[in-house]
Amino acid sequence: MTYLSTENLTKIYGARVLFEDLSFGISEGDKTALIAENGTGKTTLLQILAGEETPDSGKVMIQNGVNIGYLEQEPELNEEMSIRSFIAQSDNEMVRLIQNYKEAAARQAKDYNRQTQKDFEDASAAMDAAGAWDYEQRMEQILGKLDIHDLDQSIATLSGGQQKRVALAFVLLDNPDLLILDEPTNHLDLDMIEWLEEYLQTSSMTLLMVTHDRYFLNRICDHIIELDDNKIYHHKGNYAYFLQKRSERREIERKKAHKANQLYKKELEWMRRSPKARTTKSKSRIDDFKDIKERADTGRDDPELRLQMDMQRMGGKIVELINVSKSYGDLQILDSFYYDFEKGERIGVIGPNGVGKSTFLKLLTGEEEPDSGKIRVGETIAFGHYRQNGIDFDEDQRVIDVIENVAKVIELADGSKISASQFLKHFMFTADMQYTPVRKLSGGEKRRLGLMLVLLENPNFLVLDEPTNDLDLLTLNKLEEFLQNFGGCLIIVSHDRFFMDKLVDHYFAFEGDGKVRDHHGSYEEYRKLKKKEEAEQRKKARAKSQSNNSGSSSSSNTNNKLSYNERREYNKLGDKIDELEQEKEALEQKLSSGELDHEELREKSAEYEQLKDEIDEHTERWFELAERA
């Protein structure tokens, strides 16, 4: 069944055509990614599909009864509301029942009487009848995983990232038939992203999303819609399959264009001789010449970031952190941390939100002072710090003016010089875009411009805090090429695991309470290591609990002790739970491999849900027996 389809959609802003005559469809069960360059109207297209924006022409058709949920890239929530009231505004009947139940419970606790008791019993009965207890558990799980705990907090006090997470929780709770997500992983830490991956993999919701997170995209999506040069290409497969097919297509285009170009040169010579006899034959040849010219023009090459900046020379001393400690109140960020950086070192910084990653970068660059210890910076070190929030521009300035205000001529590493305009072209700003006001740029284009300003400082130690937010996949590939050729030191904080694994040699993993692990290996290897350690800790805790309970039960004569059969069940449950956890991890790897087709993905997702339920059931029984032991 086709849930949503479009017919000849067109959207134009001023003289800029975002897209024209787009026609495509989204079928039930598809998990689809939309891929296109920055500035081609991806966000606008999603807004049109969600009914938040109108096209200039064309139409969107939605199957009767299909409920659409939409997460904006930068949601603007009603700041007069609390989180609780925002979530309660949903049309979802379950949310209303849970809200009524909690209000009745609060009234009864405050003033116990016959009426409040009746209200509470009625609300409980309504929850029972609708099966809303399971929904409440799911709601608490989603809110907890997205680090939303105080539901009475005012939305006005939330940061942009917190508002994005509240909006994400709201749209997931609504459980729509078709879920439209615009950059859902922005403002999520890695644990949240992995949870969301698992949630969407195992969900039956039909999905359409725009994301720059390639691991996320590769593990979830089985259908990719590519918008390239105002043409739609469908790829039935994951991101790796899309890359292969796009590369093959572009190679064919280049070969055709090369042949057309050779023929074009010959025909151009004939045209320049200005044939005098305008016969039917020569006029036909002139028409053919125009077609050949168009075919030759399609042989475009992707822009590249191959320029080498004139980086300042690095001396022997880079940066040394000597027993550095830093905390904010109860939050310990570093505890007697020591590290001596080497030339050309490339480090990724990972850890949950709020653990102090951005503060660590500020300590490095001298924007923050440590509580104790010393930070020694070599005399030749020049930092270039790209901040998570980007750079504030004068929105009315033209793009080229932003660069020329810093430098009209830029010197490269080989001693050659290029103009500000040429510099912009290297960063994929076409001649037309250079004279565009900053306010008309997309979020990704503004970030690209901000990165250029950092590079104009000629740093030899680049510090990048979430540089990939809002960048399209083509820009990300080109940025990676540029950074791979960067000769200085590089430190990156990013939730984009693909980007990090491609560029860094090792990771500083901030694990809380001032502990920083220096992990040499990929992010995926670190994730598996942490899971293994956590499983071992749970096993030890269960063994200790079993030992304590065994000792206490032998000296206890109460009627609450376990029977012989219950004792045997209790002792076996720990091993059974470990076995199921291993099966679950193996199944997670299959689901995230990107190798399953649509039917296999559905089958494995159902198996995964059943396995999780079994683990929950056994764990609940284990705790029940442990309390009595």
Buried (B, 14 or more C-beta within 10 A) or exposed (E): EEBBBBBEBBBBEEEEBBBBBBEBBBBBBBBBBBBBBBBBBBBBBBBBBBEEEEBEEBEBEBBEEBBBBBBBBBBEBEEEBBBEBBBBEBEBEBBBBBBBBBBBBEBBEEEEEEEBEEBBEEBBEBBEEBEBBEBBEBBEEBBEBBBBEEBEBEBEEBEEBBBBBBBBBBBBBBBBBBBBBBBBBBBBBBBBBBBBBBBBBBBEBBBBBBBBBBBBBBBBBBBBBBBBEBEBBEBEBBBEBBBEBBEEBBEEBBEBBEBBBEBBEEBEEEBEEEEEEEEEEEEEBEEEBEEBBEBBEEBEEEBEBEBEBEBBEBEEBBBBBBEBBBBEEEBBBBBEBEBEBEEBBBBBBBBBBEBBBBBBBBBBBEEBEBEEBEBEBBEBBBBBBBBBEBBEBEEEBBBBBBBBEEBEEBEBEEEEEBBBBEBBBBBBBEEEBBEBBBEBBBBBBBBBBBBBBBBBBBBBBBBBBBBBBBBBBBBBBBBBEBBEEBEBBBBBBBBBBBBBBBBBEBBBBBEBEBBBBEBEEBBEEBBBBBEEEEBEEBBEEBEEBBEEBBEEBEEEEEEEBBEEEBBEBBBEBBEBBBEBBEBBEEBBEBBBEBEBEBEEBBEBBEBBEEBBEBBEEBBEBBEEBBEBB
